[in-house]
Amino acid sequence: MEKILNRWISEQVDQRKSNVDGVAIREKARSIYDHLAEKEPSGSSPAPGFIASHGWFHRFKQRFSLHNIARTGESGSADKEGAQAYLSTFKSLIEDSGLPT
């Protein structure tokens, strides 16, 4: 299942799909698992349940050396102008506290 998922991620990145974040990957992992579980022969023992938890996702990224995959798709809604404006305030706070810059 993980090899198929890794191939899907590679295809998404190659095609520059925008929604390849942690949530999308975890949903796809569950979908692939469910599809593979349905194809199990009826006489075999049932496959154990799969939960695409945050821990599983973290270990999956480590196993396949995936470094640039976001956990959520919230970066597009960040207040970049507000963050830029806060830099001078933050610098002043650091200087006033006596910490080295």
C-alpha angles and dihedrals in degrees: 000000000000093000090053090047092050090051090050091051091050090052092049092050092046090052090045095236110181101215101064096124132131094272093052092047093050091049091049090049091055090047093051091046092050091048092050092045090055090056093056112116112261093237095056124091113271116266114251116252119270124218116188093213127175089256092052090049092051092050091044090055090050094048093052097034094241108165109160102052116119121225092218138012096237099108092089091062095051117124097242094170091051091049091050091049091051093058093083091047091049092049090052091051091052093048092047091051092055094239116145115258 
